[in-house]
Amino acid sequence: VAKQEGAAFVDLDAVPEGGLSPSAAAKFLLSDSASSIRAVLAEEAFGAADLLIRQALRKAIPLVAATLPQPPRLPFLPPPPDPLDLPIPLPPSRNVAPVSSGPSLALPA
């Protein structure tokens, strides 16, 4: 911990000779004078945990959904139709004729 003109700087990544040892860092973070640092670290930890949980769920949910058994098809219903490439009218821009495009061109795959 370095103090200069009322400001403090904590370098937790410094080499051990010039920086804090893990026990000194823990002692400092648990002291009363580090309450503002603890508040910032807690907020950052909650943000990081939220990000990691969302990322894990975003990757896991499609895998879980793919492993679930599909319900059986009813024998009296026809199979689902093949997707049709219907033209989608697009609004014309200035001095350009109207254009139409199929859904495969309008929506990225």
Buried (B, 14 or more C-beta within 10 A) or exposed (E): EEEEEEEEEBEEEEEEEEBBEEEEBEEBBEEEEBEEBEEEEEEEEEEEEEEEEEEEEEEEEEEEEEEEEEEEEEEEEEEEEEEEEEEEEEEEEEEEEEEEEEEEEEEEE
